[in-house]
Amino acid sequence: MANMKIATFNINNVNRRLPNLLDWLKTARPDIVCLQELKCTDREFPAAAIEKAGYHAVWRCQRTWNGVAILSRGSEPVVTRTALSGDPKDDQARYIEAAVGGILIGCIYLPNGNPQPGPKFEYKLGWFRRLHAHARKLLREGVPVVLAGDYNVAPTGIDIYPTTSWNDDALVQPQSRAAYARLVGQGWTDALRELHPDERIYTFWHYLRQRWQRNAGLRLDHLLLSPSIAPLLKEAGVDRDVRGRPGASDHAPAWVVLDSKSSTPGRGARPPASR
């Protein structure tokens, strides 16, 4: 395999959107996929259909809103974590981590935080703080890491279409943007922004008010690369057309291509001790 393609896709109900997912897997052929917002129980996860499509899968599901999964077309994922530490009372299925093909993959579904201000926004910021702590630990370990998922933050003004209608939304609050900036500031590379520094790239278009048709989108889905893997970044993009298909999620897949012909600096990803 000359290159490795890693994608993140908020599927917005994996069973309802299963035909869309399988069609995208067939055409895009990503090697590793992080899925969010599965909206099903563990038993309802469509493992058989995904396996038939050529993918191994690990998942942590939760009915209604949450749920995260990692799919891989090559090596079988070895789960290293199914939640962030720091809050034993938090039972929401928002993080899963696995070693896949020499890379540690963290799949993230960060809290939305609305309405703000209020408890949901405080939960979002608290979850961010826990992610900061875990991300710092991963950087200290020096292994190649990709933290991919729906961060529910449009990091800067260029990451949202020109509007004032979202000004009160948790996705664009100064605290949310500062939390994302602090995370990247640890030494992570925001892959899409690294290769497209001045381009308005969106990954989410709300179903309401013809926002897809008007390209009134936001960039909420991000792939962060650790310093030991960032030099391998070759391409990054969004499969925007997926959002326009019948029965689509309100998100489109974002992805990176890593040059796996180069030797990855640092140590390969090993499953850490169980946490």
Backbone bond lengths (Angstrom), bond angles and torsions (degrees), N, CA, C in turn:
res aa  C-N    CA-C-N  psi(-1)  N-CA   C-N-CA  omega(-1)  CA-C   N-CA-C  phi
1 M - - - 1.455 - - 1.518 108.80 -
2 A 1.328 117.32 116.96 1.457 121.66 -175.96 1.524 111.58 -71.01
3 N 1.331 116.57 -40.24 1.459 121.23 -177.12 1.524 109.98 -131.96
4 M 1.311 115.56 162.62 1.462 120.92 175.39 1.519 108.71 -120.96
5 K 1.327 115.91 125.52 1.461 122.03 179.59 1.514 109.29 -105.58
6 I 1.323 115.92 122.75 1.461 122.76 -178.81 1.514 107.80 -119.58
7 A 1.333 116.83 130.38 1.463 121.12 -174.65 1.520 110.83 -129.48
8 T 1.326 114.84 158.24 1.466 121.22 170.81 1.521 107.74 -129.50
9 F 1.340 115.35 140.54 1.464 119.92 -173.27 1.526 108.40 -149.60
10 N 1.337 116.45 110.88 1.462 120.04 170.26 1.528 106.24 -76.61
11 I 1.318 116.26 105.89 1.458 121.53 -170.04 1.528 112.35 -83.67
12 N 1.353 117.41 -18.32 1.466 121.53 176.28 1.529 111.84 54.76
13 N 1.331 115.01 58.77 1.466 125.74 178.15 1.527 110.07 96.43
14 V 1.336 114.80 93.56 1.468 120.93 -171.07 1.525 112.75 -65.35
15 N 1.319 118.39 -31.96 1.465 119.21 179.58 1.531 111.68 -78.19
16 R 1.316 116.94 -41.57 1.459 119.70 177.78 1.523 111.62 -64.03
17 R 1.346 116.45 -36.75 1.469 120.54 -177.47 1.529 112.41 -99.04
18 L 1.321 118.09 14.42 1.460 120.26 -175.22 1.532 112.87 -55.93
19 P 1.339 120.07 -45.37 1.474 118.33 177.31 1.522 112.53 -58.14
20 N 1.343 116.97 -39.83 1.465 120.64 177.59 1.526 110.81 -62.92
21 L 1.334 115.44 -44.93 1.467 120.28 -179.55 1.522 111.22 -61.73
22 L 1.323 117.05 -47.99 1.460 120.47 -177.47 1.525 111.28 -64.71
23 D 1.313 116.79 -38.37 1.461 120.22 178.07 1.521 110.62 -64.36
24 W 1.337 116.40 -42.79 1.463 119.92 178.76 1.529 111.41 -65.60
25 L 1.331 117.70 -42.13 1.462 120.79 178.04 1.526 110.97 -58.97
26 K 1.312 116.27 -39.72 1.461 121.26 -178.21 1.524 111.60 -67.91
27 T 1.327 116.92 -40.68 1.465 120.11 -175.65 1.531 112.33 -85.66
28 A 1.329 117.70 -41.20 1.471 120.84 -176.09 1.522 112.36 -83.85
29 R 1.318 117.76 -29.55 1.463 124.67 178.28 1.536 113.25 50.17
30 P 1.328 117.33 52.07 1.464 118.95 173.36 1.522 110.11 -67.18
31 D 1.320 115.87 150.69 1.470 119.98 178.01 1.517 111.36 -83.69
32 I 1.335 116.70 -34.05 1.463 122.44 179.64 1.524 107.30 -136.92
33 V 1.331 116.23 137.62 1.464 121.21 -179.55 1.522 109.36 -132.96
34 C 1.317 116.43 132.38 1.460 122.12 169.34 1.523 107.89 -102.72
35 L 1.326 116.63 124.76 1.464 122.00 178.58 1.521 109.63 -110.29
36 Q 1.330 115.84 145.27 1.467 121.07 175.54 1.524 110.09 -131.00
37 E 1.318 113.38 164.73 1.463 123.08 176.95 1.536 110.69 57.09
38 L 1.330 115.04 55.42 1.464 120.89 -177.09 1.523 112.37 -68.03
39 K 1.330 116.63 -35.48 1.471 122.39 177.26 1.520 112.54 56.36
40 C 1.327 116.35 48.52 1.469 121.11 176.37 1.522 108.25 -155.83
41 T 1.321 116.04 168.24 1.457 120.68 174.48 1.527 109.37 -83.32
42 D 1.326 116.17 167.87 1.465 119.87 177.51 1.528 111.50 -56.46
43 R 1.325 116.91 -40.91 1.464 120.71 -178.46 1.523 112.28 -69.81
44 E 1.329 116.99 -25.42 1.464 120.88 -178.38 1.526 113.37 -86.60
45 F 1.328 118.05 -8.36 1.460 120.25 -179.10 1.531 109.22 -61.96
46 P 1.356 117.89 131.63 1.473 121.20 -173.01 1.521 113.28 -78.92
47 A 1.327 115.92 61.17 1.464 121.20 -174.68 1.525 111.92 -62.21
48 A 1.335 117.01 -40.14 1.466 120.05 -176.32 1.524 111.27 -64.27
49 A 1.325 116.72 -43.88 1.469 120.26 -179.89 1.524 111.00 -65.91
50 I 1.307 116.68 -38.11 1.461 120.46 179.62 1.523 110.40 -69.98
51 E 1.322 117.20 -38.97 1.460 120.81 176.42 1.531 110.97 -64.09
52 K 1.322 116.42 -40.38 1.467 120.51 177.94 1.523 110.82 -62.42
53 A 1.324 117.02 -30.67 1.461 121.61 177.66 1.523 112.50 -76.96
54 G 1.337 116.94 -4.40 1.457 120.80 175.50 1.508 115.48 101.27
55 Y 1.340 117.11 18.51 1.458 120.75 -175.04 1.524 112.26 -122.80
56 H 1.332 114.57 134.59 1.455 120.41 164.59 1.529 107.84 -75.55
57 A 1.317 116.55 160.08 1.466 118.97 179.67 1.517 111.04 -150.77
58 V 1.329 115.05 144.70 1.465 123.17 166.74 1.517 105.85 -129.54
59 W 1.324 116.34 147.26 1.456 118.20 -173.72 1.522 111.56 -153.86
60 R 1.323 113.46 158.30 1.461 121.87 168.14 1.522 105.80 -135.78
61 C 1.305 115.79 111.71 1.462 120.81 -171.60 1.519 111.74 -104.35
62 Q 1.320 114.20 165.91 1.448 121.57 176.37 1.522 108.40 -161.13
63 R 1.301 115.44 128.20 1.452 119.67 -177.27 1.546 110.69 -63.39
64 T 1.280 115.89 151.10 1.464 127.65 174.32 1.525 111.79 89.42
65 W 1.373 118.98 -78.50 1.458 117.73 -168.55 1.515 114.55 -117.21
66 N 1.292 118.60 -33.32 1.459 120.42 -164.70 1.527 112.78 -100.25
67 G 1.318 115.92 -159.00 1.454 122.35 177.90 1.516 112.22 111.22
68 V 1.347 115.85 133.90 1.463 122.87 -178.60 1.527 109.00 -137.36
69 A 1.334 115.63 150.53 1.464 120.76 -179.47 1.517 109.26 -150.18
70 I 1.329 115.45 154.56 1.458 122.87 173.61 1.519 107.76 -123.97
71 L 1.335 116.68 126.08 1.452 123.36 177.12 1.522 108.65 -110.34
72 S 1.329 116.49 148.27 1.465 119.29 175.95 1.522 109.96 -145.09
73 R 1.326 114.60 142.11 1.452 121.66 -176.89 1.521 111.84 -93.78
74 G 1.320 117.24 -12.06 1.453 120.35 -179.53 1.516 110.69 -115.44
75 S 1.339 115.67 -103.33 1.459 120.67 -179.75 1.520 110.60 -64.86
76 E 1.308 116.15 145.58 1.453 120.50 177.13 1.527 109.54 -73.60
77 P 1.323 118.93 133.26 1.467 120.41 179.57 1.525 111.60 -63.37
78 V 1.321 115.20 138.60 1.459 121.79 175.23 1.524 107.14 -110.09
79 V 1.322 116.58 109.14 1.466 121.11 -173.69 1.524 110.49 -67.03
80 T 1.325 115.65 131.99 1.461 121.84 177.35 1.521 112.86 -114.15
81 R 1.344 116.54 -18.21 1.463 119.81 -177.51 1.523 108.84 -163.75
82 T 1.321 116.14 142.52 1.469 120.45 177.57 1.521 112.51 -121.98
83 A 1.329 116.72 9.47 1.463 121.34 177.27 1.519 108.39 -168.11
84 L 1.324 116.15 158.98 1.449 120.78 171.69 1.520 109.43 -83.03
85 S 1.309 116.14 144.11 1.460 119.84 176.64 1.522 109.68 -80.77
86 G 1.326 116.37 170.26 1.453 120.96 174.65 1.509 115.14 110.44
87 D 1.341 117.31 -13.68 1.467 120.19 178.37 1.525 108.45 -149.28
88 P 1.327 117.63 89.75 1.466 120.55 -176.58 1.521 113.67 -62.78
89 K 1.332 117.80 -16.71 1.468 120.37 -179.46 1.535 112.19 -86.36
90 D 1.315 116.97 -10.49 1.467 120.16 -176.96 1.530 109.35 -81.19
91 D 1.326 116.46 111.00 1.462 120.72 -179.03 1.528 112.65 -108.58
92 Q 1.323 117.29 13.11 1.461 119.82 -178.36 1.533 110.62 -78.65
93 A 1.325 116.40 135.66 1.461 123.06 -176.03 1.522 109.40 -83.47
94 R 1.335 115.43 88.33 1.462 120.54 -172.97 1.524 113.49 -126.80
95 Y 1.310 119.32 -3.26 1.461 120.41 -177.85 1.520 109.79 -148.70
96 I 1.336 115.46 132.89 1.454 121.21 169.83 1.517 107.04 -141.73
97 E 1.313 116.32 145.06 1.460 121.96 -174.17 1.518 108.58 -136.02
98 A 1.332 115.95 139.28 1.455 119.70 -178.99 1.521 110.17 -151.42
99 A 1.325 115.87 149.32 1.464 122.11 171.30 1.526 107.90 -86.82
100 V 1.336 115.24 126.14 1.464 121.02 -178.31 1.520 108.72 -138.61
101 G 1.317 116.66 117.73 1.460 120.35 173.88 1.514 114.13 55.58
102 G 1.325 117.58 38.37 1.457 120.97 177.73 1.512 115.23 85.00
103 I 1.345 117.65 3.71 1.459 122.32 179.31 1.524 108.87 -123.82
104 L 1.316 116.14 141.51 1.458 120.53 173.99 1.529 107.77 -91.26
105 I 1.324 115.56 123.11 1.461 121.76 -176.81 1.522 108.97 -110.30
106 G 1.336 116.27 122.49 1.459 121.23 172.82 1.510 109.06 -107.58
107 C 1.321 116.70 121.17 1.466 122.54 -179.51 1.528 108.52 -102.14
108 I 1.336 115.85 122.78 1.466 122.61 -168.03 1.524 111.29 -119.81
109 Y 1.332 115.36 132.46 1.470 120.47 166.26 1.522 106.53 -127.14
110 L 1.313 115.51 88.85 1.457 121.20 -174.75 1.525 110.43 -72.66
111 P 1.323 118.58 145.22 1.468 120.63 -179.17 1.522 113.03 -56.77
112 N 1.323 114.80 145.86 1.465 121.29 178.88 1.525 110.81 -68.08
113 G 1.318 117.64 -48.46 1.459 121.65 174.98 1.511 116.40 93.79
114 N 1.322 117.64 -0.34 1.471 120.03 178.55 1.524 111.20 -92.24
115 P 1.319 117.67 148.45 1.461 126.47 -2.64 1.524 111.61 -79.93
116 Q 1.307 114.60 153.29 1.461 119.86 177.63 1.524 108.92 -125.57
117 P 1.349 116.39 145.45 1.465 126.51 -1.94 1.519 111.56 -74.86
118 G 1.321 115.54 165.03 1.448 119.79 179.24 1.514 111.80 151.36
119 P 1.339 117.78 -177.91 1.465 122.27 -175.78 1.528 113.56 -58.77
120 K 1.324 117.72 -36.97 1.467 119.34 -178.42 1.524 111.48 -68.51
121 F 1.323 116.39 -34.29 1.460 119.05 177.40 1.519 110.44 -72.27
122 E 1.323 117.26 -38.52 1.470 120.07 176.63 1.526 110.90 -64.16
123 Y 1.337 116.57 -36.49 1.464 120.40 176.07 1.530 110.39 -63.21
124 K 1.320 116.96 -41.77 1.467 121.41 177.82 1.530 110.69 -58.37
125 L 1.334 116.37 -49.74 1.453 119.92 -177.58 1.526 111.48 -67.06
126 G 1.332 116.70 -36.57 1.450 120.13 176.09 1.523 111.91 -65.26
127 W 1.318 116.50 -40.03 1.469 121.30 177.81 1.528 109.65 -63.65
128 F 1.319 116.37 -39.81 1.460 120.90 176.05 1.525 110.88 -59.60
129 R 1.339 116.77 -43.54 1.468 119.64 179.98 1.527 110.86 -62.21
130 R 1.313 116.81 -39.63 1.470 119.87 177.43 1.527 111.22 -66.06
131 L 1.335 116.25 -37.39 1.467 119.97 176.41 1.524 110.54 -65.12
132 H 1.335 117.30 -40.98 1.463 120.75 176.76 1.530 110.50 -54.88
133 A 1.330 116.39 -47.83 1.458 120.94 -177.38 1.527 111.00 -62.65
134 H 1.322 116.62 -44.20 1.466 119.54 -179.30 1.529 110.69 -68.33
135 A 1.321 117.17 -40.45 1.461 120.61 -179.74 1.523 111.16 -62.77
136 R 1.334 117.06 -39.83 1.470 120.20 176.94 1.520 110.81 -60.71
137 K 1.327 115.91 -40.36 1.462 119.64 179.38 1.523 110.88 -64.36
138 L 1.329 116.74 -40.93 1.464 119.76 178.34 1.526 111.06 -62.95
139 L 1.323 117.09 -39.53 1.465 119.92 178.28 1.527 111.06 -64.45
140 R 1.323 116.65 -38.59 1.469 119.86 178.56 1.522 111.09 -64.21
141 E 1.342 116.45 -32.96 1.465 119.67 -179.59 1.519 111.93 -71.24
142 G 1.331 117.17 -20.68 1.449 121.11 173.32 1.514 116.32 75.09
143 V 1.317 118.60 9.91 1.459 120.75 -179.08 1.526 110.20 -85.04
144 P 1.332 117.94 157.28 1.468 119.64 175.60 1.524 110.47 -70.11
145 V 1.332 116.04 125.27 1.464 121.65 -173.49 1.529 109.32 -133.43
146 V 1.347 115.70 141.36 1.455 122.43 167.55 1.524 107.40 -123.13
147 L 1.329 116.56 121.44 1.461 122.35 174.93 1.525 106.76 -103.08
148 A 1.330 116.31 105.45 1.464 120.95 -171.14 1.512 110.11 -123.83
149 G 1.336 115.70 141.25 1.445 117.31 175.80 1.508 113.55 160.98
150 D 1.325 113.63 -168.48 1.459 123.04 176.75 1.519 107.20 -92.37
151 Y 1.324 115.98 104.52 1.463 121.57 -177.88 1.520 112.16 -86.19
152 N 1.319 117.37 -7.64 1.463 121.49 -178.54 1.525 112.47 50.96
153 V 1.338 114.98 41.27 1.458 122.32 174.26 1.527 108.08 -142.59
154 A 1.325 116.54 129.61 1.459 122.00 166.11 1.525 105.75 -93.25
155 P 1.338 118.64 103.05 1.461 121.23 -163.72 1.522 115.89 -60.69
156 T 1.338 117.93 -35.71 1.466 120.57 -177.50 1.527 108.65 -142.34
157 G 1.312 115.80 178.55 1.458 120.31 -179.51 1.513 113.98 -61.94
158 I 1.317 117.71 -28.86 1.462 120.32 -179.21 1.531 111.81 -74.26
159 D 1.334 116.56 -11.27 1.459 121.68 -177.87 1.528 113.38 -93.71
160 I 1.325 117.19 12.73 1.456 122.14 176.50 1.525 107.54 -146.27
161 Y 1.324 115.95 144.30 1.458 119.17 -179.88 1.535 109.77 -63.43
162 P 1.321 117.28 152.28 1.475 119.83 -177.32 1.529 111.37 -61.49
163 T 1.304 116.38 113.98 1.457 122.20 -176.11 1.517 109.65 -167.25
164 T 1.316 116.30 161.58 1.463 121.27 169.18 1.528 110.98 -114.07
165 S 1.324 117.04 -0.39 1.461 120.73 -173.01 1.520 113.19 -70.69
166 W 1.338 118.33 -16.20 1.465 121.80 179.97 1.534 111.60 -102.08
167 N 1.326 118.60 7.40 1.456 120.29 -170.04 1.528 114.20 -58.14
168 D 1.330 117.37 -29.65 1.458 120.57 -179.22 1.524 112.69 -94.41
169 D 1.318 117.64 1.91 1.460 121.31 -175.71 1.525 111.22 -80.57
170 A 1.330 115.85 145.98 1.464 121.18 -179.35 1.526 112.53 -62.63
171 L 1.323 118.06 -22.92 1.463 121.94 -176.04 1.526 112.73 -67.80
172 V 1.324 117.51 -21.88 1.467 120.22 -174.57 1.526 112.70 -123.68
173 Q 1.320 117.85 10.67 1.463 119.92 -179.31 1.529 111.35 -66.78
174 P 1.321 117.59 148.15 1.471 119.99 179.14 1.527 112.94 -54.16
175 Q 1.344 117.22 -37.26 1.459 119.65 -179.73 1.530 111.34 -66.12
176 S 1.328 116.54 -39.66 1.466 120.52 178.56 1.523 110.90 -65.29
177 R 1.327 115.33 -46.19 1.457 119.60 -179.57 1.530 111.13 -65.83
178 A 1.321 117.27 -37.96 1.461 120.14 178.53 1.522 110.92 -65.70
179 A 1.335 116.71 -37.85 1.463 120.10 178.86 1.527 111.01 -64.57
180 Y 1.325 116.25 -41.36 1.471 119.59 177.30 1.530 110.38 -65.66
181 A 1.331 116.79 -42.82 1.462 120.67 179.73 1.525 111.22 -62.50
182 R 1.331 117.63 -37.90 1.469 120.17 177.89 1.512 110.90 -65.15
183 L 1.334 116.39 -37.71 1.462 120.00 178.44 1.524 110.15 -63.48
184 V 1.321 116.93 -52.34 1.459 120.22 179.53 1.525 110.40 -60.31
185 G 1.331 116.32 -36.52 1.453 121.46 -178.68 1.512 114.69 -64.93
186 Q 1.331 117.61 -14.41 1.457 119.74 174.66 1.529 111.74 -65.32
187 G 1.330 116.54 -19.80 1.460 120.39 -177.59 1.513 114.06 130.58
188 W 1.339 116.64 7.52 1.457 120.87 178.83 1.529 110.60 -82.34
189 T 1.328 116.46 152.36 1.455 122.73 176.79 1.521 109.33 -106.34
190 D 1.328 116.61 120.09 1.462 122.73 173.39 1.529 106.29 -76.87
191 A 1.342 116.87 102.10 1.460 121.42 -166.01 1.527 112.92 -61.52
192 L 1.330 117.25 -46.09 1.461 119.83 -178.80 1.527 111.39 -62.02
193 R 1.319 115.90 -44.38 1.458 119.01 -178.68 1.526 111.58 -72.51
194 E 1.324 117.41 -29.10 1.460 120.94 178.01 1.524 111.27 -61.68
195 L 1.329 116.63 -42.56 1.464 120.40 -176.70 1.524 113.49 -92.79
196 H 1.326 116.89 -16.12 1.469 121.34 179.61 1.533 108.66 -132.33
197 P 1.327 117.19 67.57 1.474 120.15 -169.42 1.518 114.85 -64.01
198 D 1.324 118.71 -27.87 1.464 120.09 -172.79 1.527 112.76 -120.09
199 E 1.319 117.35 11.15 1.469 120.81 -173.71 1.529 110.88 -96.95
200 R 1.325 115.31 138.48 1.465 119.59 173.19 1.531 108.34 -78.40
201 I 1.313 115.74 101.21 1.462 122.40 179.98 1.519 108.08 -113.91
202 Y 1.315 116.71 128.83 1.456 121.28 -179.49 1.527 109.85 -118.60
203 T 1.335 115.55 152.02 1.467 121.04 176.78 1.525 112.14 -124.61
204 F 1.339 117.38 -6.20 1.464 122.77 -175.42 1.519 109.46 -139.54
205 W 1.328 114.65 134.43 1.454 121.50 175.62 1.529 107.66 -135.52
206 H 1.319 117.99 116.76 1.455 122.17 -178.52 1.523 110.04 -59.71
207 Y 1.345 115.82 149.34 1.462 120.42 179.48 1.534 112.27 -68.29
208 L 1.331 117.29 -24.44 1.458 120.84 -173.28 1.523 112.43 -82.78
209 R 1.327 115.84 158.52 1.466 125.34 168.60 1.533 113.25 56.26
210 Q 1.327 117.22 34.84 1.464 121.32 174.14 1.539 112.03 55.84
211 R 1.321 116.07 33.50 1.466 117.51 -174.21 1.532 112.68 -68.64
212 W 1.330 117.35 -32.61 1.464 118.37 175.58 1.526 109.96 -66.59
213 Q 1.310 116.39 -47.53 1.463 120.33 -177.61 1.536 111.12 -62.81
214 R 1.333 117.19 -30.96 1.474 121.46 -179.67 1.532 112.59 -90.94
215 N 1.329 116.56 0.38 1.464 122.21 -173.46 1.521 111.28 54.68
216 A 1.319 116.09 40.51 1.458 122.59 177.76 1.531 107.94 -93.40
217 G 1.323 115.09 78.68 1.458 120.33 -171.34 1.514 114.20 -115.73
218 L 1.337 114.46 179.46 1.457 123.32 176.13 1.529 108.35 -137.26
219 R 1.309 116.04 150.36 1.466 120.64 172.94 1.527 107.89 -97.93
220 L 1.331 115.65 102.72 1.461 122.02 -177.39 1.529 112.16 -113.06
221 D 1.329 116.90 -17.25 1.465 122.10 -172.82 1.525 108.86 -105.63
222 H 1.324 116.36 122.17 1.455 121.33 -170.07 1.519 111.33 -131.21
223 L 1.327 115.64 150.20 1.458 122.60 173.07 1.521 107.92 -121.58
224 L 1.333 116.14 113.82 1.453 122.47 -179.59 1.519 109.43 -103.42
225 L 1.319 116.10 130.81 1.458 122.59 -176.51 1.518 110.09 -109.57
226 S 1.322 116.88 135.98 1.458 121.04 176.85 1.534 109.42 -71.98
227 P 1.338 117.29 159.87 1.468 120.02 -178.37 1.519 113.94 -57.44
228 S 1.322 117.41 -28.47 1.463 119.78 -177.94 1.525 113.20 -76.79
229 I 1.348 116.69 -11.58 1.460 119.27 -179.91 1.527 112.53 -120.75
230 A 1.308 117.97 -16.52 1.462 121.46 -178.55 1.535 113.31 -57.01
231 P 1.350 119.72 -36.18 1.468 118.56 179.22 1.530 113.88 -62.58
232 L 1.312 117.91 -15.64 1.466 121.39 -179.31 1.523 112.36 -87.78
233 L 1.339 117.74 -4.30 1.457 120.84 -177.45 1.529 110.49 -62.48
234 K 1.329 115.48 124.68 1.466 121.61 -176.66 1.525 111.68 -115.54
235 E 1.329 117.26 -43.35 1.457 122.33 -179.37 1.524 108.58 -143.67
236 A 1.322 115.76 158.26 1.463 121.96 173.70 1.516 107.67 -155.70
237 G 1.336 115.87 140.95 1.452 118.60 -178.67 1.509 112.88 -168.04
238 V 1.320 115.44 -173.24 1.464 123.42 178.96 1.527 108.03 -131.74
239 D 1.314 116.81 131.16 1.470 121.59 175.17 1.520 108.26 -81.98
240 R 1.309 114.58 73.52 1.450 122.30 -170.60 1.529 112.92 -60.33
241 D 1.318 117.19 -35.70 1.469 120.55 -175.99 1.516 112.81 -62.62
242 V 1.337 117.21 -23.15 1.466 120.49 -179.24 1.525 110.39 -61.79
243 R 1.334 116.80 -32.33 1.464 120.65 -179.77 1.532 111.78 -66.91
244 G 1.328 118.40 -25.15 1.453 121.06 -176.52 1.512 114.99 -90.21
245 R 1.319 118.43 2.45 1.454 120.69 -178.23 1.526 111.52 -82.52
246 P 1.326 117.79 156.68 1.477 120.08 179.46 1.528 111.22 -57.87
247 G 1.326 116.02 137.03 1.461 121.18 178.17 1.508 114.73 68.94
248 A 1.332 117.66 23.54 1.462 121.62 -173.28 1.520 112.79 -73.10
249 S 1.325 114.92 155.43 1.456 121.70 165.00 1.520 107.87 -64.04
250 D 1.343 116.53 162.23 1.461 119.48 174.31 1.531 112.21 -82.21
251 H 1.330 117.25 0.64 1.461 123.05 173.79 1.528 109.61 -111.84
252 A 1.314 116.17 157.53 1.458 122.64 170.36 1.528 108.76 -114.89
253 P 1.333 118.06 152.64 1.464 119.83 179.28 1.523 111.96 -67.67
254 A 1.318 115.76 136.30 1.464 122.56 170.42 1.526 107.52 -108.84
255 W 1.325 117.08 149.87 1.466 118.84 -172.58 1.532 111.62 -152.94
256 V 1.326 113.44 161.43 1.465 121.91 171.89 1.521 108.38 -131.38
257 V 1.311 115.43 154.56 1.458 122.27 170.24 1.518 107.40 -117.95
258 L 1.334 115.56 126.44 1.452 122.37 178.17 1.523 109.17 -106.40
259 D 1.307 116.36 140.84 1.463 122.02 179.57 1.517 108.44 -81.64
260 S 1.316 116.11 93.36 1.471 119.43 -176.12 1.517 112.30 -79.83
261 K 1.337 118.22 -2.62 1.467 119.66 174.49 1.515 110.64 -72.31
262 S 1.335 115.46 -26.31 1.457 119.51 175.55 1.518 108.94 -79.99
263 S 1.293 117.06 149.32 1.464 119.72 176.86 1.510 108.13 -76.98
264 T 1.332 116.01 132.45 1.455 120.45 -179.94 1.510 110.13 -71.57
265 P 1.343 118.54 126.03 1.454 119.65 176.76 1.520 110.60 -61.77
266 G 1.320 115.39 151.83 1.460 118.50 177.88 1.505 111.76 81.27
267 R 1.312 115.35 -172.12 1.457 121.40 -178.02 1.513 110.69 -85.38
268 G 1.311 116.05 151.62 1.444 119.93 173.50 1.523 110.66 -68.41
269 A 1.307 115.89 159.36 1.469 119.91 -178.13 1.508 109.84 -73.11
270 R 1.305 115.42 124.81 1.460 121.49 172.90 1.517 107.91 -114.13
271 P 1.327 116.69 145.20 1.459 117.31 175.76 1.521 111.22 -59.68
272 P 1.336 119.06 117.40 1.460 120.42 177.18 1.523 110.54 -64.76
273 A 1.300 115.14 167.60 1.452 118.44 174.55 1.505 109.73 -57.34
274 S 1.325 116.58 144.59 1.465 120.55 -176.97 1.507 109.60 -57.22
275 R 1.340 114.70 142.30 1.453 120.12 -175.72 1.515 109.66 -115.41
